[in-house]
Amino acid sequence: MKLSGVKRGEQVKIIGINGGALKARLNSMGIKVGDVISVINIAPFKTPVEIKKGNFRLAIGKPEMDNITVEYYV
């Protein structure tokens, strides 16, 4: 499933990031494949989405969300 399909309040695990530039940018911010993130806020038109990893928060736009593959984390 893509990150764009996750609802507010859900926790997911990142299982893939497409695009070298996006992957490098997220890695530089400490977000990588295998991390568990929470979707904490979704803007009215579903972009951007605010995610949280630990105490770090990041807003991600629709093009980026469509390149991040996730699975539900239990």
Protein Blocks (a to p, Z undefined) as FASTA:
>chain_A
ZZklpcehiacddfbdehjklmmmmmmnopaehiacddfbdcfkopacdddehjbccddd
fklmmmpccdddZZ
